């Protein structure tokens, strides 16, 4: 019987993949290769986990079967806030929510102030959704730069 898992590959959107219930990471890599994706050096991470999965690791049986495929084991994140810059390395499967929590802590923001801030891609107006994977914004490299900015509030 086949069941679904969800995987993002670099900057590609989340994709539903049907695999047997006994599927392991190697099976996912084989399926991706059949779809024309270069799987050489491709690492598979479980969402918000720091280490890539070994090829014999089962894909099913998790409460949250969302995975991220990336060529980088770590993504160097730089966050600018006012005159400060903070750096840290995260797995590409880290969610933007996780990176935002880290940035808010580094900036020393209180709870109320923290709720008013989001990450924005440096030099743009793009504010990634909190459930997006960090690796989606570091598709061509192993680094990404953000600004920690106030949310744009809609006045009604």
Buried (B, 14 or more C-beta within 10 A) or exposed (E): EEBEBBBBBBEEEBEEBEBEEEBBBBBBBEBBEEEEBEBEEBBBBBBBEEEBBEEEEEBBEEEEBBBBBBBBBBBBBBBBBEEEEBEBBBBBBBBBBBBBEBBBEBBEBEEEEBEEBBBBBEEEEEBBEBEBBBBBBBBEEBBBBBBBBEEEEEEE
